[in-house]
Amino acid sequence: MSAPIPQATSSLSRLCCLIRIGFRLFVTVSLLAGSLAAQIDKDALILELGKPVERELRGGQAHSYRILLTSGQYIHIVVDQRGIDVVVALFGPDGKRLTEVDSPNGTLGPEPIYWITDASGTYRLEVRSDDKAVPAGRYQAKIEELRTARTPDRNSVAAERTFIEGQKLFAQATPESSRKAIEKYKESLLLRRNSGDQSGEALTLSTIGDVYSILDEKHQALDFLNRALPLWRAVGDRSGEAYTLGSIGMICHDLGEPQKAVSFLNQALPLMQALGDRSGEALARGHPRLDPRDGPALDARP
């Protein structure tokens, strides 16, 4: 009866050895991950309320920012694109991605983040360009609002989540998914309006207009873009205003109103120049659908 004991002892020894090896690997990976996170935190700038940061970003590059937050805070961050299309993501203190936004507004206009924290610690904002082939551009990162969360703030967060659902549908790039995206955007629009978020309302109206334009429903597109324009002006967002003016101008030409098209593009140009959006400026100047006979030449200022 004593013969099986050495075999059982041997199996137990092997099991203990495997557990020790597994534990060592776990500790090693954890230390490496901690070291990497510490390096990221060391290199990242601190983003604070009332202290916007403007930087140049190259294609394929990413910038990180540390944000110190406590549990139960509402934060509204805006990354204003000025000549480069960026993706913006927020990560929690544990390193997990909380939300990510990439609005269909090209190289100009805001990428907003809305969040209510459920833990205290250092959060990380990432601003990146996913296309290595695009030229460098600029952006401004700014904390627009930071406070203890209130009921309207929860509406803002819900609106953003619904907007992101719309983006995912739009990314499927079919007429059916685009129409479903519009419905999600309209749900988001109502929530933004109820929370008093004029900037978010303007972005959502512009986005709905852009999707209608892609679906070749130009009059519907103009209706939403024209509703967005005064809101951009009311909140003083020049990049959103410039982008919307440019979109209206191009649609006007498609509708056979070239003089209106030139007028709107001429309004967009000085804004694009002031923001340093060279790609948008070049598009407005040399829009292939415009003909010099359509009206006065576009503003030729350098």
Secondary structure, 3 states (H helix, E strand, C coil): CCCHHHHHHHHHHHHHHHHHHHHHHHHHHHHHHHHHHHHHHHHCEECECCECEEEEECCCCEEEEEEEECCCEEEEEEEEEECCCCEEEEECCCCCEEEEECCCCCCEEEEEEEEECCCCEEEEEEEECCCCCCCCEEEEEEEEEEEECCHHHHHHHHHHHHHHHHHHHHCCCCHHHHHHHHHHHHHHHHHHHHHCCHHHHHHHHHHHHHHHHHCCCHHHHHHHHHHHHHHHHHHCCHHHHHHHHHHHHHHHHHCCCHHHHHHHHHHHHHHHHHHCCHHHHHHHHCCCCCCHHHCCCCCCCC
